[in-house]
């Protein structure tokens, strides 16, 4: 007796999921709060009358390690960048803008946008935190301002000299700037904060002062060997 066997062919058609910024004009924006024009080029700096102003906001929630053997400092921090993307097409009448004129965008949008070519002076490691996705955020305002924020661990070189030990003090730079562009193209400003109250005890007292250079902005960190039983930090 012949038995016929039937088989079921399951065909899976996988379509890519698009999480990109919509491209449009003022005439076909639909319900989008903002979009980018068809000729948008993410390799070109947003056009401005002068240098593009990039605001850098660094919040250190911990100096986790000062390694006086490897001559490095390790920071746990939030790294925020803000600038104006003049090429955005804004739908002012969209009901998706918040009361402060902001819109929480997807971090998937980042790959479609121009980003500053950031470098950190003598940076050895810049490691973004990741759980399910990157611990990051993107906010757009209806005045075309853009904020990109990431949570990261940063390790920087810090030349140290111990000839005056135990009365020595060390000076390290945390400078943020552009790798290619000078200050006629990108102008940096910002602020540098340290969560002193929640900082774990270290063997050094730390003092932070802001500084500016031809190509960037940042902070100079001066730290002293801790001589007291109670750790104190100065900022």
C-alpha positions as CSV (number, residue, x, y, z in Angstrom):
1,X,0.0,0.0,0.0
2,X,1.4,3.3,-1.1
3,X,1.3,6.1,1.3
4,X,1.7,9.6,0.1
5,X,3.3,12.1,2.3
6,X,2.5,15.8,2.0
7,X,4.9,18.3,3.0
8,X,4.3,21.9,4.0
9,X,6.7,24.5,2.6
10,X,6.9,27.5,4.9
11,X,8.2,30.6,3.1
12,X,9.3,33.4,5.3
13,X,9.6,36.8,3.6
14,X,11.6,39.1,5.8
15,X,11.2,42.8,5.1
16,X,13.6,45.3,6.6
17,X,12.3,47.4,9.4
18,X,12.8,51.1,8.6
19,X,13.6,53.3,11.6
20,X,15.1,56.1,9.6
21,X,14.3,59.8,9.7
22,X,11.6,60.6,7.1
23,X,12.7,62.6,4.0
24,X,10.2,65.1,2.9
25,X,9.4,68.8,2.1
26,X,7.0,71.3,3.7
27,X,4.4,70.1,1.2
28,X,4.4,66.4,2.1
29,X,5.3,66.2,5.8
30,X,2.2,64.4,6.8
31,X,2.1,63.9,10.6
32,X,5.9,64.0,11.1
33,X,7.1,66.6,13.5
34,X,10.3,67.0,11.5
35,X,12.1,65.5,8.6
36,X,15.2,66.0,6.4
37,X,15.2,67.1,2.8
38,X,15.7,64.7,0.0
39,X,19.2,66.1,-0.8
40,X,20.4,65.9,2.9
41,X,24.0,64.9,3.1
42,X,25.2,63.6,6.5
43,X,28.8,64.0,5.4
44,X,28.4,67.8,5.2
45,X,28.4,70.2,8.2
46,X,25.1,72.0,8.7
47,X,25.3,75.4,7.0
48,X,25.7,78.4,9.2
49,X,26.7,82.0,8.9
50,X,29.8,81.3,10.9
51,X,31.3,78.3,12.7
52,X,28.8,75.7,13.9
53,X,28.4,76.0,17.6
54,X,28.6,72.7,19.4
55,X,27.8,72.6,23.2
56,X,29.4,69.9,25.2
57,X,27.9,68.9,28.5
58,X,29.9,66.4,30.6
59,X,28.5,65.1,33.8
60,X,30.9,62.8,35.7
61,X,29.0,60.7,38.2
62,X,32.2,59.0,39.2
63,X,36.0,59.1,38.8
64,X,36.2,55.4,39.1
65,X,40.0,54.9,38.9
66,X,43.2,56.9,39.1
67,X,46.0,54.5,38.0
68,X,49.4,56.0,38.9
69,X,51.1,53.0,37.3
70,X,49.5,53.0,33.9
71,X,49.2,56.8,34.2
72,X,45.5,56.9,33.3
73,X,42.2,58.2,34.7
74,X,38.9,56.4,34.3
75,X,35.6,58.4,34.2
76,X,32.0,57.2,34.4
77,X,30.0,59.9,32.7
78,X,27.2,61.3,30.6
79,X,28.4,62.8,27.4
80,X,26.0,65.2,25.8
81,X,26.4,67.1,22.5
82,X,24.0,69.8,21.3
83,X,24.0,71.7,18.0
84,X,21.6,73.2,15.4
85,X,20.7,71.1,12.4
86,X,19.7,74.0,10.1
87,X,18.5,71.6,7.4
88,X,15.7,70.1,9.4
89,X,12.2,70.7,8.0
90,X,10.0,71.5,11.0
91,X,6.3,70.9,11.2
92,X,5.3,73.5,13.8
93,X,1.7,72.4,13.9
94,X,2.4,68.8,14.8
95,X,0.9,67.6,18.0
96,X,3.9,65.4,18.7
97,X,6.0,68.3,20.1
98,X,6.1,68.5,23.9
99,X,5.2,71.6,25.9
100,X,8.8,72.7,25.8
101,X,9.0,72.2,22.0
102,X,10.9,68.9,22.2
103,X,10.5,65.5,20.6
104,X,12.1,62.3,21.8
105,X,13.6,60.8,18.7
106,X,14.8,57.3,18.2
107,X,18.5,56.6,18.5
108,X,18.2,54.8,15.2
109,X,17.9,58.2,13.7
110,X,21.6,58.9,14.5
111,X,23.0,56.9,11.6
112,X,21.2,59.2,9.2
113,X,22.4,62.4,10.7
114,X,25.6,64.5,10.5
115,X,27.5,64.1,13.8
116,X,30.5,66.1,15.0
117,X,33.9,64.4,14.4
118,X,34.6,64.4,18.1
119,X,38.0,63.5,19.6
120,X,39.0,63.5,23.3
121,X,42.6,64.5,23.9
122,X,44.7,61.3,24.7
123,X,41.6,59.1,25.0
124,X,42.5,55.4,25.3
125,X,38.9,54.1,25.5
126,X,35.4,55.4,24.9
127,X,33.0,52.6,25.7
128,X,29.3,53.3,25.4
129,X,27.1,51.4,27.8
130,X,24.7,48.9,26.4
131,X,21.9,46.9,27.9
132,X,19.3,45.9,25.3
133,X,20.3,48.9,23.2
134,X,22.9,51.6,23.7
135,X,22.2,53.7,26.8
136,X,21.7,56.8,24.8
137,X,19.1,59.4,23.7
138,X,18.2,61.8,21.0
139,X,16.1,64.9,21.5
140,X,15.0,67.4,18.7
141,X,13.5,70.8,19.4
142,X,11.3,72.7,17.0
143,X,13.9,75.5,16.7
144,X,16.1,72.8,15.0
145,X,18.3,72.2,18.0
146,X,19.5,68.7,18.5
147,X,20.8,66.9,21.6
148,X,22.6,63.5,21.5
149,X,23.5,62.0,24.8
150,X,25.3,58.8,25.7
151,X,26.3,57.1,28.9
152,X,29.9,56.0,28.7
153,X,33.2,55.0,30.4
154,X,36.2,57.0,29.3
155,X,39.8,56.3,30.0
156,X,42.4,59.1,29.3
157,X,46.1,59.2,29.5
158,X,47.4,61.4,32.3
159,X,51.1,62.1,32.5
160,X,52.2,62.1,36.2
161,X,55.5,63.1,37.8
162,X,56.3,62.0,41.3
163,X,59.6,63.8,41.9
164,X,58.0,66.0,44.6
165,X,56.2,63.1,46.4
166,X,54.5,63.2,48.9
167,X,53.9,66.9,48.1
168,X,53.3,66.4,44.4
169,X,50.2,67.4,42.5
170,X,49.2,66.1,39.1
171,X,47.4,67.9,36.2
172,X,45.4,66.0,33.6
173,X,43.5,67.4,30.6
174,X,40.0,66.3,29.5
175,X,39.7,68.2,26.3
176,X,37.0,67.7,23.7
177,X,37.4,68.9,20.1
178,X,37.1,68.2,16.5
179,X,39.5,65.8,14.8
180,X,39.5,67.5,11.4
181,X,37.8,70.9,11.7
182,X,39.3,74.0,13.3
183,X,37.5,76.8,15.1
184,X,36.5,78.6,11.8
185,X,34.2,75.6,11.1
186,X,33.2,74.3,14.5
187,X,33.2,76.2,17.7
188,X,33.1,74.3,21.0
189,X,31.7,75.5,24.4
190,X,30.3,73.6,27.3
191,X,30.2,72.8,31.0
192,X,31.9,70.2,33.1
193,X,30.3,68.8,36.3
194,X,31.2,66.2,38.9
195,X,28.8,64.5,41.2
196,X,30.9,65.1,44.3
197,X,28.4,63.9,46.9
198,X,28.1,60.4,45.4
199,X,31.8,60.0,44.4
200,X,33.4,57.1,46.1
201,X,36.6,57.7,48.1
202,X,39.8,58.0,46.2
203,X,43.4,58.4,47.2
204,X,43.4,61.9,45.7
205,X,41.6,65.2,46.1
206,X,40.4,66.5,42.7
207,X,39.9,70.0,41.5
208,X,38.3,70.7,38.1
209,X,38.7,73.9,36.1
210,X,37.4,74.7,32.6
211,X,39.7,75.6,29.8
212,X,39.4,76.4,26.1
213,X,41.8,75.7,23.2
214,X,42.0,76.6,19.5
215,X,40.2,73.4,18.5
216,X,38.1,72.5,21.5
217,X,36.9,72.9,25.0
218,X,37.3,70.9,28.2
219,X,38.5,70.7,31.7
220,X,41.8,70.5,33.4
221,X,41.8,68.2,36.4
222,X,44.3,68.8,39.2
223,X,44.5,66.2,41.9
224,X,46.6,66.0,45.1
225,X,47.6,63.0,47.2
226,X,45.0,62.5,49.9
227,X,46.5,63.3,53.3
228,X,43.3,63.3,55.3
229,X,41.2,60.5,56.7
230,X,38.1,62.0,55.1
231,X,38.2,62.4,51.4
232,X,37.3,65.9,50.0
233,X,36.7,66.9,46.5
234,X,36.9,70.4,45.0
235,X,35.4,71.6,41.8
